[in-house]
Amino acid sequence: MIRQTLEQKQLQKLSPQQIMLMKLIQVPVASLEERIKEEIMENPALEDLDDPATREIDQDEKSEYEDEHDEDGKDDEFELSDYLDEDDYDGDNYKLRTNNTSADYDFKEIPMADSSSFHDFLMAQIGLFPINEKQEIIAQYIIGNIESSGYLEREIYSIVDDLAFNQNISATEEEVEYVLKEIIQKLDPPGIGAQNLQDCLLIQLKRHENPSNKDVILATTIIEDYFTEFTKKHYERILARLDISEDELRKAMDEILKLNPKPGGSVDKFLPSEYIIPDFTIMVEDDELEISLDSKNLPELKIKRSYTNMLENATNKQQKAETIEFIKQKIDSAKWFIEAISQRYRTLEKTMTAIAEFQKEFFITGDETKLKPMILKDIAEIVDLDISTVSRVANSKYVQTPFGTYLLKYFFSESLTNESGEEVSTREVKQILTNIVDAEDKRKPVTDEKLAAILKEKGYNIARRTVAKYREQLNIPVARLRKEI
């Protein structure tokens, strides 16, 4: 039986203004300018004071403007006094603070990297080979399947099937393999198009500038016939089976270590660099921190008031009411956006100030061991904001310091207690762990058990499994793989 009941519930929902603010807080300064321009394009009630193309004409300029434009193209004024009161909203732009720049300030555009990609770099080399149309299509398809590391991880027969179904190209495995071996694997950098690590190293050794060198020949033999022993660093077995001296093995290993296990990564040096635009800058003056938020290139926003043409086209009361409602909605949206940008500025500045004060010793000295344990909750309590808001600020923002540019989340780390009862940052322990590994004898690398013992001697009582976890986070191999001959 269906019954109607009356219930009272308390729900917490984000308003459209709050959702807009959360999204803007997460946007880094490098993308914020584009986001503001998108909003200006979508909302005719917004104007950019820095852009002559969108700025409304002042009364002093109006007569000159009308001389240059015909009546159909002019931008008339419309007073919205019945809705937008000057006392209610002054229309000031969101830049509540000056940039402390003089009139002769040298404005610099943000540099933008070229959009050339890794695959574009490879495609550009195909034209250097005397190939027919079918081979060119096969080569293009193979390049499209090469991973960013430089490897082709697909099997030849799979490529043959794809060419038949997707490209309507009938090709044999021999034809595809010929293009792979004779064209793709001869592209630069050497090693591109390899199907596994062994293949990658062999391609590079065969393309060595001096392939007849005895050290290169020995290195090729090791990779070709003793690859398993090489990867597991069982050097004693290689010495015994090849009947060579340690000195000969060392020279061959030197040749192997010069090779690139991920040739795709080396393409980056041929392509334009990706610029990091810091959101904050910290300067140190007499042991005091000066924090600034980058907003020099952001446009200044105000609300437009010129919608006369829309009202003139309203021929009856219903149309006029709809027009005014449309204008009201756009002005509301513009006000929310300007206020959200303003609040974003205040939130970022407040959060960065709290982080800088919390880690002041690091920002003054640049010593990573001076970093204190700090979690999102610590900063959220200081600035009286939600943890999720602090997370959005820290997730994609960079800060430029006298010691380099860092991602904000770099300064957040868990804590552990040393033998003195002091809380220390896990980042401090990781730095000490890195120093120990860097200073070890590579002929007898330090095991995780020994690393734990050394850290305990230094006052950090950490279990072996925790040391192993930190070592993996630092991308440090196990002791066996750090061994050198």
N, C-alpha and C positions, 0 to 999 in steps of 0.2 A: 504494500500500500504506500503510495507516494504522500509524503507529508512535507509541508513547508515549515522551516524553522528559521529563526532569526539568530545570527551569531555575530559576535563582535571580535574582530581580530586586529592585532597590531602588526603591521607589516612595515618593513624598511626598504624603500625603493630609492634608487638614485634618480634625481631629476635630470632633464636633458642638459641643463647648465653644468651639473656635476660631472656627467659623462663627458661633456666637451672638455672640461678642465682636466680630467684624468688623462684623456687622449693627448692633450697639448703638453702636459707635464712630461709624458713619455717621449715626446718628439725632441731629438737633439737639435742644437742651434743650426746645424748644417742643413736640416730639412725644414726648419720652422719657416724660413722665408718663403719657400715654395708653398707651404701649407697656408700661409697668410694670403698669398697671391690667388690660390684656389678659392679661398673664401670671398675675396674681393670680386672674382669673376662670377661666383654663384649668387652673391648678395648685392644688388644694386644700391642698397642703402649705405654701403661702406665705400669710403674713398681713401686713397693713398695720397697723403699730402706731399710726398716726395716725387710723385709721378705726374708730370704736366698733362699727360693724356687723360687722366681720370680726375684730376683736381678741379673742383668747381671754381668758377671765375669770381673774383672779388669785385666789389663795386668800382674800385679804382681802375680795374682792368677791363670792365665790361664794355665801355665805349670802343676801346681799341679792338677787343675781341669781336664785337659786332661788325666792325669795318672789315674784318678778315673772313667772316663767315656769313653765309646767307641766312635768311630768316628761318628756313626749314631746319637748319643744323644747329641753331643756337641752343644754349642750356639755360632755360628760364629758371626763376626762383619760385619756390612754393613755401609759404610759411605754415608750418604744422603746429601753430600755437595752441590749437585745441587739443593736441595730444602730447607734444614734446615741449615742455616748459623749460626755459633756460635755468630756472632755479632748481628744477627737478634733476636735470642732467646737463652738465656744462659742455659735454661733447669733447672734453680734452682727450688727447691721445693717451695710449697706455704707458708711454715712457714716463714714469713717475720720477726718474732720476736722470740727471744729465750725464753725458759721457765724459765730462771734463775735457772736452776737445775745443781747441781754439778755432777761429774762423778759417785759418789756413791749414786745417787738418788735412792730411793726405789720405783721402779715402781710397781703400784698396778693395778690389773685387775678390770674392772667394774663388781660388783656383779650382777648376773642374778637370778631372782626369778624362782622357780620351776613352772611348767606349770599346776599343779594340780588345778582343778576347783571345784566349789561348788557342781556340779552334781557328779563329781568323788568322792567327800567326802561322799555323800549319797549312791552311788552305792557300795562303799567299805563295807557298813554296811549290805547290803542285805544278804550276805553270812552267817551272824550270825543267820539267821532265818531258821527253818526247813520247807522249802517250796518246792513244786513240780515245774517242768519245766514251766508249764503254768502260775503259779502264779509268777514265776520269770520274765517271759516276760511281764506280766501285770505290775509288780512293776517297771521294767525298763522303760516301756512306761509312766507310771505316773510320775516318776522322771524326765523324759525328758520334761514333760509339766509343771513342777513346776517353778514358776517365781523366779528371784533372791531374792525377798523379802521373799520367803519361802512358798508362797501361791499357791494352785492349783485353778486357776480361771476358769477351764473348768468344764462343767457339766458331770456327770457320763455317761449319755446316749451318749454324744459326744465321749467320750473315747471308749465306747462299739462299736460305729460305726467305729471309726478309726482303732481299733484292727481288725475288720472284713475286712475292705477294704485295709488297709495298711500292716497289719501283717498276714492276713489270719488266725486269731485266733477268734474262736467263743466263746464269753464270755457273760454271763448275767450281768445285772446291779448289782445283788446281789454279784456275784463273784468279780467284780471290787471294789465294796464298801467294801467287806471283806478285800481285799488286802490293800485298802486305810486306813481303820480304824485299822486293826490288825497288819499291817506291816509298812506302810509308816509313819503313825502318831505316831509310837513308835520309830522312828529314832531320833537321836540327831542332833541338839538341839531340845528340846521340842517345839511343835507348828508347825513343818514342815508338809506340806500337808494340812493345814487348808484351808477352802474355803472362809472364811471371818474373820474379826477381832474378832467377838464374839466367833466363833469356835476356833480360835487360842488361845485366853485367857483361854477358858474352858479346852482345851487340856493341857495347862501348869499347871492349877490349879489341874486337876485330876492326873497329874504326880508329884505333889508336894511331897517333901520328908516327909511331915507330913500332909497328907490329912485330918486326923481326928481333926486337930487343929480347935478350934471354929472360929478363925479369917479367916482361909482358907475356912471353910464351909460357913461363912457369905459372903465372897468375891465371892464364887461360886454362891450363891443364887442371889447376886446383878447382876452378869454378865448374869446369866441364865434367870432371871425373870424381871430385871429392867435395861436392857442394854440401852434402849433409854434414860431413866432418867440419867444414868451414863454418857453417852457420852455428854449430854447437861448440865451436872453438876447441875442438879436439886436436890441438896442434901436434901432440905427440904421435898420433896415428898418421897424420900427413907426413911428418918427418920420417917415420919408419917406412911407410909404403912407397914414398918417392925417393927415399935414400938421399936426402939433401941435408945441408947444414942449417942451423938456426939462422945464420946470417943470410943465406939464400932465401929462406922462407920469409924472413923479415922484409927483404927487398921486394919480394912478390906481393906480400901483404900491403906494402906501401903503395904499390900500383893499384891494388884493389880498392884501398881506402880513398883513392883519388876519384873513384867512380861515383856517379850519382844514382842512388837507389830509387829516387823519384824524379825522373827527368822532367816531368810536367811542371814541377815547382820551379825549375830553373828558367822557365819561360818568362817568369815575372820580371826578370831583369831586363828583358827586351820590351816589356810593355810599360805604359805610363803608370807611375805610382799612384796609389789611392791616398789622397790627403786626409789627415785627421784634423778636423776643426775643433779645437777645445772649446767647451762651453764656459769654463771658468779659467781664470788666471790667478795664481797666487804669487805675490812678490814678498820678499822678506826685507824689512827695513828696521834696523836696530832691534833685532829679535822680536819684532812684531809683524804679524801677517796682514797683508793688504789683499783683499779679495775683490775681484771684479767679474761681472757676468757679461759675456760677449753679447751685445745687442746692437752693435754699430751699424750693421748692414740691414737691420730689420726696418721695414717701412713704418711710417707713423700713420695711425688710423684715426679717422673721424667719421661721424655720421653725416651722410648727405641729406639735403632737404629739397632737392629739385625733382618733384614729381608732377609738375603742372600739367604736362601733356597727358598724363594718365587721367587726371580729373577732367580735362577739357573733352576727352573722348567719352566721358560718362554722360549719356543723353537722358537718363532717367534716374530716379532716386535709388532704385535697386542696384543699378550699375555703379552709382557713386558710392553707395554703402560698401559694395564688394571691393571697390578700388581702395577706399580708405582702410578696410580690413587688411587688404594685401600689404599696403604701406605699413600699417601698424605691425604686422607680423615680421616684415623685413627689418624694421627699426628695432624691434625687440631682439631679433636674432643678432643684429649688429651690436647692440648694447651688451648682450651676453658674451659675444666673442671678444669684444674689447676688454670687458671685465675679466674674462678667463685668461687672456694674455697677460693682463696686469697681475692677476693672482698667481699665474705661473711664475712670473718674475719674482714675486715675493717669496713663493714657496721654495724655488730653487736657491735663492740667495740665503734664506734662513737655514735650509738644509746644509748647504755647502759651508756656511759659517760654523755650524755645529760640528761637522766632520773635521774642519780645519782646527778648531779649538781642541777637539778630542785627540787628534793626532798631531798636535802642535810641535812636539819634539821631533817628529819625523820631518815635517815641512821645513823646519829650521836647519836640521843637520843632514837630511837625506839618507840617514842610516836606517836600513830596513829592520834592523834588530830593535829599533826604538818604537816600532809600531805596536800599539796597544791592542789587546783583544777588543773587538768591537763588532756588535751584531746590529741588525736593523732595529731591534727593539730599543737599544741604547739611544740611538739618534731620534727615533720616534718619540720617546719620552721627553727628550730635551726640547724638541721643536713643537711638541704637542700635536703631532699628526699621526694618522694611521700608518701602520707598518707597510701596508700596500703602497701608500703614497711615497714613502721613503724609498721603497724598492723601485718604483717607477723612475724616481730621480736618479738613483744609482745605477740602474741597469744599462743605460745607453749614453751616459754623459762622460766627457773627458775633462780633466783638469790639467792645465799646464803649470808646472812648478819649476824652480831653478834647477831641479835635478832630473827633469824629463817630463813626458806627458803620460798620465796614467788614467785608466778607466776607474771611475769612482768605486765600483764594487771591489777593486783591488784592495781597498783599505779595510774591508770587512773580513773578519776572521774569527774563528772560535778560539776559546782559551783552554789552557791546561795549567795545573799547579805544579810548580817546581818543589824541590826539597825544602826551600826556605819558606814555603807557604805562599809565595807570590804567584799571582795569575799572570801568565805570559801568553803571547799570541802564538798560535800554531804557525804563523808565517815566520816568526823568529826561529822556531825549531827547524822549519824547512830550510831556512837560510843556513843554519849551522850544519844541517845534514848535507846540503850542497857543498859547503866548504870542506867537509870531511872527505866526501867522494872526490872532489877536485884534487885534494892533497894526497890521496892514497897512492900506493905503489901499484901501477897497472899490471905488473907481473903477478901480484898477489892481491887482487881486489878485496875489499872489506865486505864480509857477508852481513846479512841483516842482523844476525845475532851479535856480531861484533859491533855493528853500528849502534844497536840498542845499548850495549855495554859502554861504549864511548859516551853516548848521550847521558847515561846514568852517572858516569864520572863527572860530567859537566853540570849535574844537578837536575837533569830532566829524566824522570823515571817513566819511561815509555816502553810498552810491550813490543815484542818483535813484530807482531802482526800490524801494529800501528805504524811502526817504522816502514814496513813493506807498503802500507797504504800511502804514506807520505811520499815514499820513493816513486811509486807508480804515478802519483799526481804530479810529480816533478819530471816525469818521463825519463827517469834514470833506470837503465836496465839492471837485471840481477847481476850479482858479482861475476858469475861464469861468463856472461856476455860482455862484461867490461874488461875482461882479461886481454892483455896484449903480450905479444911474443918478445 
